[in-house]
Amino acid sequence: MDFSRKLSFLVFLLCVLISLKNQNAEINRSSQAGNWVSSDSYSVSHSESPISSPPMSRTIEMEIEPPGPPLSLRYDYYRETCSGAEQTIKSVVQNLYLLKPDIAPSLLRLVFHDCFVQGCDASVLLDPGDGTESEKDSPPNKSLKGFEVIDNIKSELERICPGVVSCADILVLAARESVILAGGPFYPLQTGRKDSNMSFPEEATYQLPRPQDDLSNIIEKFGSRGFNKEEIVSLLGAHSIGKIHCKFFLNRLYNFGGTDQPDPSIDSEFLNFLRSKCGNNTTSFNQSASPSLSPAPSLSLAPSSAAPALVEEPSIEMDYEGHGSGFGTIYYQSLLQSRGILYADQQLTAGEETKNWVRTYASDLSLFHKNFALAMIKLSNHRVLTVPSGQVRLDCRRVA
């Protein structure tokens, strides 16, 4: 009898140990997947944020298993070598945002232009030199901004952790903070990316999507990077922020396709609104200098990011109903009302599957935030360089 009681007690202890082990494993999995908070205003996923957020009409917590990253990436990659890296990036972006909120769409656009061309390798940050061209010199990239933000972050990290944190990791993490500050969702990112030692100006010139692309071209270009229609519609929801200069859609207002008539897909009332904002300076429209179709249209489509135009050109805010009205809300609802500013945006309603996703996101903001976050994780993991490839630049503008 004593032996039976002892055996029962041992079995009981074994069950408890197994239960505790499974519970710990589940906690670890949840920690890696991350708890994402989506809201109608500022995301509050970061508890330490010094920026106060307005009252939220609703807050929805979602647990999401992110798509698998390259094996060499991992969460908290810099824990041993630079434990404050991610907090430093977060703090610099937030402090700069308080002074200049338009850095948010600038960084979001910058990460798209980097990751879409040969992957997330910080190649877009390289300056020309030693007889080599730079992606910055390609027509779609001449209006890119936000380089000084990356420089500021890199300078601070080099001060506290010299030669440790890559520019590629800085860029994707800074872009995530910009999404949060713009009212979008937090999404977990693994780190460990390395920097490219070369630039790809030709690919940047010809392969980045453009505002004049029709739906088939958009699907083809994003599809070549592994994005399906659902993910395309999700990513382009970042057109909720930033602004676009009139010269890049002026043909839609007066001479669409050489017809001497406006684009028939534009709502007539919205057409009059755009005309009132843009005027009729058709000579400023230059098809060949169009910006790329990035997830945040350029803040300034000046001839060069280094030499802005002396006279501000007319432009339209993408969230033209007012800042803070909801990351994604206006964008999708506007498309359903034939009020997309860019032709390529409005083209999302030209296909049955893409239009269905537009309808879904227009009525379900929390689902859009979830899918946008997943698409941004996938974009941030696109063709990354990891050990033993690549390098860690000491200056993001120059090869180490």
N, C-alpha and C positions, 0 to 999 in steps of 0.2 A: 504493500500500500504506500509506504514512504517513497519507494522508487517511482510509483505512478505519479504521486503528487509532485515529486522533483521533476519528472519528465514533463508534466503539464506546465509547470512553472517555467521551464527552459523554453518550451514551445511558445509560451506567452511572451517571454522576453524577446525571442527571435522575431515574432510578429511586430512587436513595438519598434524594434530596430529597423525592420524593413519599411514600416510605415513612415518613420522619421526620414529615412533615406529618400523615399519617393517624394515626400513633401519638400525636402531641400532641393531636389532636382527640379521640381515644378517651379519653385521660387526662382531658381537660377534661370530657367527658361523664360519666365515672365520678365525677369530683369533684363535679359538680352533683347527680348522682343520689344520691350518698352510699353509704357502706358501713355497713349497719346490723347491729348485733350483738344477737342475741336470746339470752336465757339463762333458766335456771330461777331465778335470783336477781337481784341488782342488775345492770342493764345497764352495760357498760363501754365504751360507745361514745365517751364523753368521756375522753380520756387524762389530762386535768389534774384530774380530780375528786379533792378532798381526802378524800372519804369512802371508807373501805376497804370492800370488798365481800367477802361470805363466799365460800368455795370454790364453784365452779360445777360441777354434775354434767355439764353439756354446754354448749357454746357453738357457735352456728351462725352463720356469716357469710352475709349475703344481699345481693346487689346488686339494687336495685329502682329502676325508673324511676317517680318520683312522678307523680301526675296533674297535668296542666298547670294552673298558677295563672294569675290575671289577668296580662295582659301587663305592667302597670306594676309588678308585684312582681319582685324579683330576689334572688339570693343575695348576702349581704354588702352589703346596701343602705346600711348606715351606715359602710362602709369609709373613706370620705373625710371624713364629717362627725362620726362618733363611733365610732372603730374598736374601742373596748372595750365597746360596748353589750351585745352578747350575752354576753360573759364576765362583765360586771357583773350581769346578770340571773341568770345561772347561779350566781354566787358568793353573791348575796343569798339565793336560794331554798335553796341547799344549807346555808348557815349557819343559816337559820331552821329548816330541817328537822331539824337536829341537836338543836335545842332543843324543837321541837314537830312531831313527825312527821305529825300530823293535818292539816298544811297541804296535804299532797299531794292527798287527795280534795277538799279545799275548793277548790283552784285548778282541779282538773279539772272539778268541777261548775260553777264560775264561768265557765269558758270556754265550756262547753256552753250555759249560759243566755244568754250574750252572743251567740254565733254563731247559735243557733237562732232568735233574734228579730231580724229585719232584717239579719242578717249580722254578721260579726266587726268591729264598729265601736266597741267599748268603751262602748256606750250603757248597759249594765247597771251601769257604775261611777258614773253621774251621780247626785248627790244631788238631792232636790226643791228647788225654789227659784223665785222670781219668779212664783209662781202656777202653776207647771208641776208635774205629777206625775212620779214616778220609777218606773222598772221595779223598783226595790228595794221599792216599796210594794205590788206585786202579790202576791197570796197565795202563788204558787209560789216567790217570791223572798225572802220574809221571813226565811227560815232560811239564806240564803246567807252564807258567810263567806269570808275571804281578802282582803277589801278592804284591810286594813292592810298585807298583804304587797305588794300592788301599789303602795300609797302609799310604802312604804319603798324599793322599787325606783325609782319615779319620782323621789323626792327625791334619791337618789344620782345618777341620770342627769342631773337638772337641775343638780346641782352640777358635774358634769364636762363636760356637753354641753347647755347651756341651750336649750330650745325645739326640740330635734332629734328625739328618739325618741317615737313616738306611744304612747299608752296601749294601743291595739289590738294593736300589735306586742309590747308588754311582756306583755300578757295571754296571747297564744298561745305566746310563748316560755317564760314562767313555767310554763304548764300542761305544756309538753313536759318541762321539768325535773322537774316533779312526777311525771310518768309514769315517767321513768327512775328516780327515787328510790324509787318504789313497786314497782320490779321489772319494769316494762314496757320496751318497746323505744325506742330513739332513732329519731327520724324528722326528715329535713331540712325546714326551713321557709324559704321566701323571705319577705322583709320589704319594707316600704314602705306598709303600711296607714296610713290616716288615721282620725281620730276623728270620730264623729258629734257634731253640735251639738244633738241632741234625743234624747229618751227615748221608749219605746214601751210604756207600762204595760198598755194594753188587750190588745195582742198577747201580751205576756208572761202575762197572766192566762188567756187562752183558748186559746192555740195550743201552749204547751209540753206535751209528753206527760206523762201522769200514771201513778202506780203502779197505779191501778185500771183502766187501759185494757186492753181485750182486744186480741187480735192484729190484728184488722182496723183498729182505731183507731191502733195503733202504726204499722202499715205505711202508713196514710194520712198521718199527721202527718210521719213521716220522709220518705215519698215526695214530699210537697209541697216538701221541701228538696232533692230530687234523690238520696236514698239508696235503694238497692235492698235486697232482703232479706238478702243476704250482708253488706252494710255495716252494716245494722241489728244483726244478730247480733254482728258484730265490735265495734261501738261499745259495746253494752251489756255487753260483757265487762269494762268498767271498773267494773262493780258488784262487782268482786273486792275493792275497797278501800272504806273508810269504814264508817259504821254507820247504821242506820235505827232510829228510835224505834218502839216497839211499837204506838203508837196508829195508825200508818199501815198496819198490816196485821192489827190485832187482830180485825177482822171475819172474816178468814179462819180464825181459830182457834175462834170460838164461834158466830157468826151470819152465815154467808156467804150473801149474797143474801137476807137475811130469812128463812132457813130454820130458824134456831135450831140449825143443825148446822155443823160445820167444813167448810171447802172440801175436797171429796172428792179434789182433785188433790194434796193434801199427803200425803206419806208418814206413816203413823201414828206411827212412832217419832220422826220429826222434829217432828210436831205436839206430842207430849208434851214434847219439848225446848223448843220455842218457848213453850209454855204455862208451863213451869217458869221461864223467863226473864222472861216478860211478866206473869204473873198473869192476873187477870180484871177489870181496871179498865176495863170497857166504856164508862164515861162519858167516858173520855179520848179515845175515838175520835171524830174529827170529819171526816167525808167531805169537807166543803167546804174544809177547810184543808189538804188533801193537798199534799205537795210535788210538784214536777214529777219526771218520770222522766228524770233526767239521768244521764250516764254515771258519776256517782259519787254515790250517795245522800247526803243531807245529813249532815254530821258531827253537827250539833245541830239538831233540828227544834223549837227554842224559838220562842215567838210572834214574836220579833223578833231579828234578828242583832245589833241594837244593845242589846237588853235581854234577856239570857239568863235562863232560868227559874232561880229560886232553888233549887228542888229538882230534882235530876237525874232525868229520866224514864227508865224502863227502856228499854233498846235492845239491839240485836243487832249485833255486828260482822259485816260482810259476809264477811270471811275468818275465820269463827268457829273454824276448826281451827288458827289461829295465824298470826301475821304472818310474812311471808317464805316462805309455803308455795307461792308461784308465782302470778304475775299471770295470772289466767285459769284456772288449773288447777281450783280448787275450784268456781268459778262454773259452768262447763259440766258438770263431772261431777255436781254437785249437781242441776242441772236434769234430767239423765237419771235421777236417783234420786228425782224428785218432791220435791226439797228446796230449791226456789227460795223465797227469803224473800218477795219481792214477787210479787203476782199477775201483773203485766205481764211479769216475768222468766220465770215458769213458762209463760206463754203462748207463749214461743218454741218450746215443744215441741208446740204445738197445731196447727201447720201442717207439712206434709210437707217443704217446702223449708227452712224455718227450722230444723226439727228435724234435718235432715240436716247443716246447718252446725254445730249444737250438737254433734252426734256427732263431726264432723270435728275441731272445736277441742278437744273433750275428749280426743282421742287424739293430736293433733298441735299441741303448744304453739308450736312455731316458726312454723307456718303462721298460727296465730292472731296471733302478734306481728307478722308481716309484714302481714296484712290489717288488723289494728288500726291499725298505723302509717299505712297508705294511707288508711284511713277518717278518721284524725285530720288528715292533710294536707288531705283534701277538706273536712272540717269547718272547719279553720282558714282556708281560702280561700273560704268561703261568703260571697258578696255583699259583698266587702270594698270600702271606699272608698279610692280612690287619687287622686293628683293629676289634675285640679285640684279634685276634690271633697274635702270634709272639712277637718279642721284637725289641728294638733298641740296638744293641751291642755298647759298648764303645770301644771295640777292635774287629776288624773284624775277628781276628783269634780265639777268645774265646767267649763262651756264657756269656752274661751279668749276 
